[in-house]
Structure formats: structure tokens, C-alpha cells
Amino acid sequence: MQWWHAQRLKSNNPKTRRAAVEKLAEHPSADAFALLAPVLQDSDPEVRKSAARALGRLREPKAIPYLLHSLQDPVSEVRAGNPAAQQAAARRETHRLEITVEPPRQQKEHERVTETK
């Protein structure tokens, strides 16, 4: 069945491509991820938005860099219509802040030992 949707992704009609994206998202798999990731470069913004949402629904860790990249889409509707990418970006920023603010555990222990001497 995915073969059929893969063929539909090549259609000249954006509505057909968008429908194929939505069908692929209904059946999460590694194959669906491989088919959906390149669709983020589609010429039609609605197809790109559908692809980003579909990748988010797959809950595939490999999709995170693609989702983050989709937040740089030139069309604001694609960026705004992508909650999974926004969540991934927020988690990434939170993690980055924790790393920046929180010194490593070994450093804390070293500081404690140095202070007691």
C-alpha cells in the first residue's frame, strides 16, 4: 500500500500529494519516514505543512532535525502549522539551557572538595 502512496507523492497535483502524505502518516513506519522527509522540500506550501505534521505524528526520533529545519520554511503558515517542530525546538532549547547553566557534576564535586580544604 505504501508503494501506491509513494507514487502519489510524485503527482503533479498538490492535492494528490497532500492526500498521500496524510495516508502515510496513518501508518507509522520507517518507510513512511523515508518517504515523508523529502516532501518537506515540496514546491507547494500546503504539502510541506502536511508533511511536517505527518512527520511529527510518526514520533520518529530521526525526524527531529527535519522538523526543526521546517521551522525555517519561507512560508509562515508552514512554520506556524507545525506544532511537533515547535515542541522539538522548545525541548532542544531547554536542554541547551540546562547544559549551559548547570555545571557538570564532577566540577561541582571538585569545587566542594576545594572549598573544604
C-alpha positions in Angstrom: 0.0 0.0 0.0 2.8 2.4 0.7 4.1 1.9 -2.8 0.8 3.4 -4.1 1.2 6.4 -1.8 4.9 6.8 -2.8 3.7 7.0 -6.4 1.1 9.6 -5.5 3.8 11.8 -3.9 5.1 12.2 -7.4 1.9 13.6 -8.8 1.7 17.0 -10.4 -1.4 17.7 -8.4 -0.7 19.1 -4.9 -4.0 17.8 -3.5 -3.0 14.3 -4.6 0.4 14.7 -2.9 -1.1 16.1 0.3 -3.6 13.2 0.4 -0.7 10.7 0.0 1.2 12.4 2.9 -1.9 12.1 5.1 -2.3 8.4 4.3 1.4 7.7 5.0 1.0 9.4 8.4 -1.8 7.0 9.3 0.6 4.0 9.1 3.8 4.9 11.0 6.9 3.1 9.9 10.5 3.6 8.9 9.3 3.5 5.2 6.8 6.3 5.9 9.5 8.4 7.4 11.8 7.8 4.4 9.0 8.8 2.1 7.8 11.9 4.1 11.2 13.5 4.9 11.9 14.7 1.3 8.4 16.1 1.0 9.4 18.9 3.3 11.1 20.3 0.1 7.8 20.2 -2.0 7.0 23.2 -4.1 3.6 23.5 -2.5 3.4 25.0 1.0 0.3 23.1 1.9 2.0 19.8 1.0 5.1 20.9 3.1 2.8 21.8 6.1 1.1 18.4 5.8 4.4 16.6 5.6 5.8 18.4 8.7 2.6 17.5 10.6 2.8 13.9 9.4 6.4 13.6 10.5 5.5 14.9 13.9 2.7 12.3 14.2 5.2 9.5 13.4 7.1 10.2 16.6 10.3 9.1 14.9 13.4 10.5 16.7 15.1 10.7 13.3 12.5 13.2 12.2 13.6 15.9 14.8 16.2 17.5 12.6 13.8 17.6 9.7 11.1 19.1 11.9 13.5 21.7 13.2 14.6 22.6 9.7 10.9 23.0 8.7 10.7 25.9 11.2 12.8 27.8 8.7 10.3 27.4 5.9 9.9 30.7 4.0 6.1 30.4 4.3 4.8 31.4 7.7 1.8 29.1 7.5 4.1 26.1 7.2 6.1 27.3 10.3 3.0 28.1 12.3 1.2 24.9 11.4 3.9 22.6 12.7 3.4 22.0 16.5 5.7 19.0 16.6 8.6 21.0 15.3 7.9 23.8 17.7 7.8 21.3 20.6 11.0 19.7 19.4 12.7 23.2 19.2 11.5 24.0 22.7 12.9 20.8 24.1 16.2 21.3 22.3 16.4 24.9 23.7 15.6 23.7 27.2 18.2 21.1 27.0 20.7 23.6 25.7 20.0 25.9 28.6 20.4 23.2 31.1 23.8 22.3 29.7 24.8 26.0 29.7 23.5 26.8 33.2 24.3 23.6 35.0 28.0 22.8 35.5 28.9 19.1 35.2 28.5 17.1 38.3 32.3 16.3 38.6 33.0 20.1 38.5 30.6 20.7 41.4 32.2 17.9 43.4 35.7 19.3 42.7 34.5 22.8 43.8 33.1 21.3 47.0 36.4 19.5 47.8 38.5 22.6 47.1 36.3 24.8 49.3 36.6 22.4 52.3 40.5 22.4 52.2 
